[in-house]
Every structure is written in structure tokens, then in C-alpha cells.
Amino acid sequence: MSAPPPQGPPGREYPRAARPASGRGAGSPAPGGSPGGRPAEGWPGGRSPTGQHTGYPPAYRPQLGAPAPSGWGTAGYAPPANTTGPIEQLWTPGQRTSNRLVFNVVIYVVGGIALLLALGYIALGTGLSSTSVAFVLALVPLTIVLLGVRWLDRWEPEPKTILLVALLWGAGVAVLSALVLNSAFQLWIFSRTGDQHGTMQTTAIVVAPIVEELVKGLGVLVIYLFRRQQFDGPVDGVVYAATVAAGFAFTENILYFSQNADFVAEVFVMRGIFSPFAHALFTSCIGIAVGLAARSARGGVIVLAFPAGLVGAMGLHALWNGSALIGNNFLLLYALIQVPLFLAMVALLIWLRRQESKVIRARLTEYAQAGWFAPHEVDMLASMRLRSQAKLWASGYGERAKATMVSFQRNATMLAFRRQQVLSRRLRQTVSEEELLHAVQRDRHAFAGTTLGR
């Protein structure tokens, strides 16, 4: 049994999930033609009485003899005829997004130029050969971090164009800014104190954490300000923050590897194997804070959330750098300080992913009660394990069937998160509920076509 959707606070009315065009309500026959969302008797494993594969159990059967809308075919999972008029609209499409291409292109150009300048600066200082080798080595920790980001970003993957914006901001804009600012502050401190050793320690423990987390955090803030519709919560914030940090660490690793060419293997093990997630760990504090602000209906929350996340990121960064400079027993300090910090962040991210699962289950349960999904489909869509099983099962019918299952999962997840935005009064999206519901239905019909050989 799926739990009933959570109720809103007293005195606040939330829009109801739209019902199917046929007007079938929560008390109507459940998906698959039987109560409770189970496949009808005699239809085990998605087979009809004639033995034909019907695909993943449908949310409801099409009405016999009902005319199919244009483009939907005459068999399979065509939706029932609309006898009650248009479905109730919760939000409307067509909101302006005219700055989308301009924003992306500007960051691509600025970030790309900044990255080239940073690489040129490194090559001039250490030589083209050392920089080339360092570039290849730096790809290893970059790949590790990006795979971690992909694992985290599985419910509703963020647009690749925005992830590229985040990566270029970190690898280009943030690194070049940090190089200039760190060097300027380091020279200023040395001119005041004349103590080279003290200057290096102050730069590592105080200056670098402040400067680097600020320039990385600004990348997350820019994405929030220009692409707030892509922020559904803290998980999205961590995804963008970790991507910015991955780009920053990539270029910084090139610098460290090329500067220490004589013992690059040791530096590679320490930075690329022992701590590839270090920068992602720090900047994730900013991502979580900005993500929480994005979940709030009040836009002004970001004024407090961003500085709070920034302080957390700077504190972790300073603790990390300080632990590496204190004493000579790196492995002991690594085990006592850095590993627990990393494990704590991983535990937090796992908890945040489970919270997203609860959001998906709650919102899609509302649509199930309105007749759009079966309870067993809600269970599948709210579980990564069952999603994987459904995709594996669909792949038995071919790549087209698997692609359709992936599309069904993606559109249903987007529907759940967009409705969550509606309930929190913070929706600014161009995709309407009606469009997403129709997309889900098209996925059903397309999947039926693959399993019936059409």
C-alpha cells in the first residue's frame, strides 16, 4: 500500500493533481484492470489472455471502442476519450527563457578562455612537457569525481549544458581568479612580515580557503540566479557545487603535478587517489545551502543561505589544509580528520537522496489517486533498485523498449518534482503538467509498440 500524500499546513490550500481526461478518479478500477494496482487475473508477467506481451503493467486500460487521438495509433495504451473537458491546469507553459542560450555561451566562452590562460600560465612556469603529463594525470581524479556526481544525480539528471557551465566555471574562471588573488595576498603578507614560512602557512590555512571557496561558490550562485528552475533542492545544489569543484581541482592538479615533476607519483597518490573529493566536499556545503534556499518559496532566503554555506566550506577547507601542515604523520591525520569528514558527507548525501525518493513517492501517489499511475508504478519510480530492474526487464524487448522505459521514468520524475515546486509556491518552469502527463502516456504507447512488434 502506498502511503497517502502528506497534507499541507493548516490554512494553506494546495492544488489537486489533475485527473485523467476520462474523468476516472481514485475509486475507479486500478491500473491493469484490477483493484489495488495489481495486474488483472490471468495477466501474469504482463501477458494478455492470448499470450501476447503487453509490456510493463499499464496504469489503466484504454476504453474499448474509444477513438484514439491523432498520432496515438488504434491499439496498445491509447488514453481513454476525453469526456469531461480539459484537465485542470496547475501551471502554464511559455514562460520566457530567452537568456538561456546567451547565458550558456557567455560562460562557455569566458570559462574556456580562462582555462586556456590558466594552462598557458602553468606551461610557461613548468614547461609544456610537464604540463602535458600533468594534464593526463589530472583526468583520473576528475573522472572519479564526475562518476560520483553521476551517481548522486540519478533521480532527475541535471542538463548537461548547465553541468558544462559548472565545470568550465571551476576549471577556468575560478582557478584563474584564485591564482591572481592568492598570489596577490601572498605577496602582500610577505611584504608585511618578511617571513616566508609564515606567509606560506597563512596562505594555505587562511587565504586559500577564503579565496577559493568564494570563487567556486560564486559559480554555484550564478547558476542559481540564472537557472533557478533547475534547482529542486540540496541534491541539485551538491551536483552543481561538486561539478564546479571538480573543474577547479582538475586545473589545480595540473599545476601541482607539473610543479612537482620529480616526485609526481607521490603527489598523484596523495591528491588523485587519497583525496580526489576534497574540493567537492568543501564546496558541497555551499551547494546544500543554496539548494535549501531554492526549495524555499521566499527568494530572499538566499541572502542568508549563501554566506552560511560559504562559511562552512571555508571552515572545512581550512581544517583540511591545516591538518596536512601539522606534524609529519600524514596518514594518521588523514585517518582521524579527513576520512571522517568524507564519510559524514557521504552519509548526508545518501540521506538527501532518500528524501528525494520520498518526494517522488508522495507526489506520484497523488497522481495515482487521480488515476494516472498504478501503485506498483509509484513503487518502481521511487526506488533506484526497482528502476534498474524495470530497465533491465525492458531491455529484453530491445534498445527501443529500454529507451522508452528510461523516458517514462524521467518524465514521471520531472512531473513529481515540478508538482513539488507548485506546492511550495516557487514554480518557474516552462513545462506544463499537461505536457508531462501526455509525455508519460506517449511513453506507455511507445513501449507497447515495441513489445507488440509494431
ROMARVEX-143939 format. One line per 5 residues: their letters; for each residue x, y, z of C-alpha. Coordinates in nm, 2 decimals. Example, Ala and Ser with C-alpha at 12.3 -4.5 7.8 and 13.67 -1.06 7.14 Angstrom:
BEGIN
as) 1.23/-0.45/0.78  1.37/-0.11/0.71
END
This chain:
BEGIN
msapp) 0.00/0.00/0.00  0.13/0.35/-0.09  0.11/0.60/0.19  -0.13/0.89/0.15  0.03/1.21/0.04
pqgpp) 0.13/1.45/0.31  -0.11/1.73/0.39  -0.01/2.09/0.38  0.00/2.32/0.68  -0.34/2.44/0.81
greyp) -0.49/2.72/0.62  -0.30/2.66/0.30  -0.47/2.52/0.00  -0.28/2.31/-0.24  -0.39/2.23/-0.60
raarp) -0.50/1.88/-0.66  -0.33/1.65/-0.90  -0.51/1.67/-1.24  -0.73/1.37/-1.32  -0.71/1.18/-1.65
asgrg) -0.91/1.33/-1.93  -1.16/1.04/-1.90  -1.26/1.17/-1.55  -1.16/0.84/-1.38  -1.10/0.91/-1.01
agspa) -0.92/0.74/-0.73  -1.21/0.50/-0.68  -1.20/0.37/-1.04  -1.05/0.04/-1.15  -0.68/0.04/-1.07
pggsp) -0.41/0.00/-1.33  -0.40/-0.32/-1.51  -0.78/-0.36/-1.48  -0.80/-0.47/-1.11  -0.82/-0.30/-0.77
ggrpa) -0.51/-0.21/-0.59  -0.29/-0.16/-0.89  -0.22/-0.53/-0.94  -0.23/-0.69/-1.29  -0.57/-0.83/-1.38
egwpg) -0.62/-1.21/-1.31  -0.48/-1.41/-1.60  -0.23/-1.15/-1.70  0.09/-1.26/-1.51  0.41/-1.10/-1.61
grspt) 0.24/-0.85/-1.84  0.09/-1.11/-2.08  -0.27/-1.09/-2.21  -0.50/-1.39/-2.22  -0.38/-1.45/-2.58
gqhtg) -0.02/-1.48/-2.46  0.10/-1.16/-2.61  0.35/-0.94/-2.42  0.18/-0.62/-2.32  0.48/-0.45/-2.17
yppay) 0.51/-0.30/-1.82  0.17/-0.32/-1.65  -0.03/-0.02/-1.76  -0.18/0.24/-1.53  -0.52/0.17/-1.68
rpqlg) -0.67/0.00/-1.98  -0.79/0.21/-2.28  -1.16/0.21/-2.32  -1.28/-0.04/-2.57  -1.40/0.13/-2.88
apaps) -1.29/0.47/-2.77  -1.15/0.68/-3.06  -0.77/0.72/-3.03  -0.63/1.07/-3.06  -0.43/1.15/-3.37
gwgta) -0.08/1.01/-3.37  -0.15/0.76/-3.09  -0.24/0.46/-3.31  -0.55/0.24/-3.26  -0.42/-0.02/-3.02
gyapp) -0.20/-0.05/-2.71  -0.21/0.21/-2.44  -0.41/0.48/-2.61  -0.57/0.70/-2.35  -0.95/0.70/-2.29
anttg) -1.16/0.95/-2.48  -1.19/1.29/-2.31  -1.55/1.32/-2.18  -1.50/1.59/-1.92  -1.31/1.86/-2.10
pieql) -0.95/1.97/-2.04  -0.77/1.86/-1.73  -0.72/2.12/-1.46  -0.40/2.31/-1.52  -0.17/2.37/-1.23
wtpgq) 0.08/2.59/-1.41  0.12/2.72/-1.76  0.40/2.68/-2.02  0.55/2.95/-2.22  0.74/3.15/-1.96
rtsnr) 1.03/3.34/-2.10  1.37/3.17/-2.11  1.53/3.40/-2.37  1.86/3.43/-2.18  1.93/3.05/-2.17
lvfnv) 2.15/3.03/-2.48  2.32/3.36/-2.41  2.40/3.26/-2.05  2.54/2.93/-2.16  2.75/3.07/-2.45
viyvv) 2.89/3.35/-2.23  3.01/3.10/-1.96  3.14/2.87/-2.23  3.35/3.14/-2.38  3.46/3.31/-2.06
ggial) 3.53/2.98/-1.89  3.71/2.83/-2.19  3.94/3.14/-2.23  4.01/3.14/-1.86  4.11/2.78/-1.87
llalg) 4.34/2.83/-2.16  4.50/3.12/-1.98  4.55/2.91/-1.67  4.70/2.63/-1.87  4.93/2.87/-2.05
yialg) 5.04/3.02/-1.72  5.13/2.67/-1.59  5.30/2.57/-1.91  5.52/2.88/-1.90  5.62/2.81/-1.55
tglss) 5.68/2.44/-1.56  5.73/2.35/-1.93  5.50/2.21/-2.20  5.61/1.85/-2.14  5.54/1.85/-1.77
tsvaf) 5.21/2.03/-1.82  5.10/1.77/-2.08  5.18/1.48/-1.85  5.01/1.65/-1.56  4.70/1.71/-1.78
vlalv) 4.66/1.34/-1.85  4.72/1.25/-1.48  4.46/1.51/-1.37  4.20/1.34/-1.58  4.20/1.05/-1.33
pltiv) 4.06/1.23/-1.02  3.84/1.44/-1.25  3.68/1.12/-1.38  3.64/0.98/-1.03  3.46/1.29/-0.91
llgvr) 3.23/1.31/-1.21  3.13/0.95/-1.17  3.04/1.03/-0.81  2.83/1.33/-0.93  2.66/1.10/-1.18
wldrw) 2.57/0.85/-0.90  2.42/1.13/-0.70  2.23/1.28/-0.99  2.03/0.98/-1.09  1.67/1.08/-0.99
epepk) 1.64/1.37/-1.23  1.97/1.43/-1.41  2.06/1.79/-1.45  2.10/1.94/-1.80  2.44/1.86/-1.95
tillv) 2.47/2.21/-2.07  2.44/2.35/-1.72  2.69/2.09/-1.59  2.93/2.20/-1.86  2.88/2.56/-1.74
allwg) 2.97/2.45/-1.38  3.27/2.26/-1.50  3.41/2.54/-1.70  3.35/2.79/-1.43  3.55/2.58/-1.19
agvav) 3.83/2.48/-1.43  3.87/2.83/-1.58  3.71/3.13/-1.41  3.75/3.01/-1.05  4.11/2.88/-1.10
lsalv) 4.23/3.19/-1.28  4.07/3.42/-1.02  4.22/3.21/-0.73  4.57/3.22/-0.89  4.56/3.60/-0.92
lnsaf) 4.41/3.66/-0.57  4.61/3.40/-0.38  4.94/3.54/-0.54  4.84/3.90/-0.46  4.76/3.82/-0.10
qlwif) 5.07/3.61/-0.06  5.29/3.89/-0.18  5.11/4.14/0.04  5.15/3.92/0.35  5.52/3.86/0.28
srtgd) 5.59/4.23/0.22  5.44/4.30/0.57  5.60/4.02/0.76  5.91/3.92/0.57  5.85/3.56/0.70
qhgtm) 5.84/3.32/0.40  5.74/3.01/0.61  5.48/3.20/0.79  5.35/3.35/0.47  5.31/3.01/0.32
qttai) 5.12/2.87/0.62  4.89/3.17/0.64  4.82/3.15/0.27  4.74/2.78/0.29  4.52/2.79/0.61
vvapi) 4.36/3.13/0.58  4.39/3.29/0.23  4.33/2.99/0.01  4.02/2.86/0.18  3.86/3.21/0.17
veelv) 3.95/3.29/-0.18  3.90/2.95/-0.34  3.56/2.88/-0.18  3.44/3.23/-0.27  3.52/3.20/-0.64
kglgv) 3.39/2.84/-0.66  3.08/2.94/-0.46  3.01/3.23/-0.69  2.97/2.97/-0.97  2.70/2.79/-0.78
lviyl) 2.53/3.12/-0.70  2.54/3.23/-1.07  2.37/2.90/-1.17  2.11/2.95/-0.90  2.04/3.31/-1.01
frrqq) 2.01/3.23/-1.38  1.88/2.88/-1.37  1.68/2.85/-1.06  1.42/2.63/-1.23  1.69/2.37/-1.24
fdgpv) 1.73/2.37/-0.86  1.49/2.13/-0.70  1.68/2.11/-0.36  2.00/2.03/-0.18  2.09/1.73/-0.41
dgvvy) 2.09/1.96/-0.71  2.30/2.21/-0.52  2.56/1.95/-0.44  2.56/1.82/-0.80  2.64/2.17/-0.93
aatva) 2.88/2.25/-0.65  3.07/1.92/-0.69  3.10/1.98/-1.07  3.24/2.33/-1.01  3.48/2.19/-0.76
agfaf) 3.58/1.90/-0.99  3.68/2.15/-1.26  3.87/2.36/-1.01  4.06/2.05/-0.88  4.13/1.94/-1.23
tenil) 4.33/2.26/-1.32  4.48/2.28/-0.97  4.61/1.92/-1.00  4.77/2.01/-1.33  4.96/2.29/-1.15
yfsqn) 5.07/2.07/-0.86  5.16/1.77/-1.08  5.37/1.98/-1.32  5.54/2.18/-1.04  5.65/1.85/-0.87
adfva) 5.75/1.65/-1.18  6.04/1.49/-1.00  5.81/1.31/-0.75  5.49/1.33/-0.93  5.39/0.98/-0.84
evfvm) 5.38/1.06/-0.47  5.18/1.38/-0.53  4.94/1.19/-0.76  4.87/0.93/-0.50  4.80/1.20/-0.23
rgifs) 4.58/1.43/-0.45  4.44/1.19/-0.71  4.38/0.88/-0.50  4.37/0.97/-0.13  4.17/1.29/-0.17
pfaha) 4.00/1.34/-0.52  3.68/1.45/-0.35  3.84/1.72/-0.12  3.73/2.03/-0.32  3.39/1.87/-0.39
lftsc) 3.35/1.81/-0.01  3.42/2.17/0.08  3.20/2.33/-0.19  2.92/2.09/-0.13  2.84/2.30/0.19
igiav) 2.76/2.59/-0.04  2.56/2.36/-0.27  2.35/2.23/0.02  2.28/2.58/0.15  2.19/2.72/-0.20
glaar) 1.97/2.41/-0.26  1.78/2.47/0.06  1.73/2.83/-0.05  1.60/2.71/-0.38  1.34/2.49/-0.20
sargg) 1.20/2.79/-0.01  0.92/2.99/-0.16  1.09/3.31/-0.04  1.36/3.42/-0.27  1.53/3.63/-0.01
vivla) 1.65/3.32/0.18  1.95/3.30/-0.05  2.09/3.62/0.12  2.14/3.42/0.44  2.19/3.07/0.29
fpagl) 2.48/3.15/0.06  2.70/3.32/0.33  2.62/3.03/0.57  2.73/2.77/0.32  3.04/2.97/0.23
vgamg) 3.15/2.98/0.60  3.10/2.60/0.62  3.30/2.55/0.30  3.58/2.78/0.42  3.60/2.61/0.76
lhalw) 3.63/2.26/0.61  3.89/2.38/0.36  4.09/2.54/0.64  4.07/2.23/0.86  4.18/2.01/0.57
ngsal) 4.48/2.23/0.48  4.57/2.28/0.84  4.57/1.91/0.91  4.81/1.85/0.62  5.06/2.10/0.76
ignnf) 5.05/1.99/1.12  5.32/1.73/1.21  5.47/1.47/0.98  5.23/1.18/1.02  5.00/1.24/0.72
lllya) 4.83/0.90/0.73  4.73/0.94/1.09  4.59/1.28/1.04  4.42/1.17/0.72  4.25/0.88/0.91
liqvp) 4.15/1.09/1.21  4.02/1.41/1.03  3.98/1.38/0.66  3.83/1.03/0.63  3.55/1.10/0.89
lflam) 3.47/1.43/0.72  3.43/1.25/0.39  3.22/0.96/0.53  2.99/1.21/0.71  2.93/1.39/0.38
valli) 2.86/1.06/0.20  2.61/0.97/0.47  2.44/1.31/0.43  2.42/1.27/0.06  2.26/0.93/0.09
wlrrq) 2.01/1.07/0.33  1.93/1.36/0.08  1.88/1.11/-0.20  1.63/0.92/0.02  1.45/1.25/0.08
eskvi) 1.41/1.29/-0.29  1.27/0.94/-0.31  1.01/1.03/-0.06  0.91/1.34/-0.26  0.87/1.13/-0.57
rarlt) 0.66/0.88/-0.39  0.44/1.14/-0.22  0.37/1.34/-0.54  0.32/1.05/-0.77  0.09/0.89/-0.52
eyaqa) -0.14/1.19/-0.56  -0.14/1.13/-0.94  -0.20/0.76/-0.87  -0.51/0.85/-0.67  -0.63/1.06/-0.96
gwfap) -0.58/0.76/-1.19  -0.26/0.84/-1.38  -0.03/0.58/-1.22  -0.06/0.24/-1.06  0.06/0.19/-0.71
hevdm) 0.32/-0.06/-0.83  0.45/0.20/-1.08  0.49/0.45/-0.80  0.69/0.19/-0.60  0.91/0.14/-0.90
lasmr) 0.96/0.51/-0.97  1.05/0.59/-0.61  1.32/0.31/-0.59  1.65/0.31/-0.77  1.67/-0.07/-0.73
lrsqa) 1.33/-0.12/-0.89  1.41/0.14/-1.16  1.71/-0.06/-1.26  1.52/-0.38/-1.26  1.25/-0.22/-1.48
klwas) 1.51/-0.10/-1.73  1.68/-0.44/-1.73  1.35/-0.61/-1.79  1.26/-0.36/-2.07  1.60/-0.42/-2.24
gyger) 1.48/-0.78/-2.31  1.25/-0.63/-2.57  1.53/-0.43/-2.74  1.71/-0.10/-2.71  1.40/0.10/-2.82
akatm) 1.19/-0.05/-2.53  1.47/0.03/-2.28  1.49/0.39/-2.41  1.12/0.42/-2.37  1.13/0.29/-2.02
vsfqr) 1.41/0.55/-1.94  1.20/0.82/-2.09  0.89/0.71/-1.89  1.10/0.72/-1.56  1.25/1.06/-1.65
natml) 0.92/1.23/-1.74  0.74/1.08/-1.43  1.02/1.21/-1.21  1.01/1.55/-1.36  0.63/1.56/-1.31
afrrq) 0.68/1.48/-0.94  0.94/1.75/-0.88  0.75/2.01/-1.08  0.44/1.94/-0.87  0.66/1.97/-0.56
qvlsr) 0.76/2.31/-0.68  0.39/2.40/-0.73  0.31/2.30/-0.37  0.59/2.52/-0.23  0.48/2.81/-0.45
rlrqt) 0.81/2.85/-0.62  0.75/2.72/-0.97  0.92/2.90/-1.26  0.91/2.63/-1.53  0.83/2.61/-1.90
vseee) 0.69/2.26/-1.90  0.33/2.22/-1.80  0.16/1.94/-1.61  -0.05/1.86/-1.91  0.26/1.83/-2.13
llhav) 0.43/1.60/-1.88  0.12/1.38/-1.84  0.09/1.35/-2.21  0.46/1.26/-2.23  0.41/0.98/-1.98
qrdrh) 0.12/0.85/-2.19  0.32/0.87/-2.51  0.59/0.66/-2.34  0.33/0.40/-2.25  0.21/0.38/-2.60
afagt) 0.56/0.37/-2.75  0.66/0.09/-2.51  0.35/-0.11/-2.61  0.46/-0.06/-2.97  0.80/-0.22/-2.90
tlgr) 0.66/-0.51/-2.71  0.39/-0.59/-2.96  0.63/-0.56/-3.25  0.47/-0.25/-3.41
END
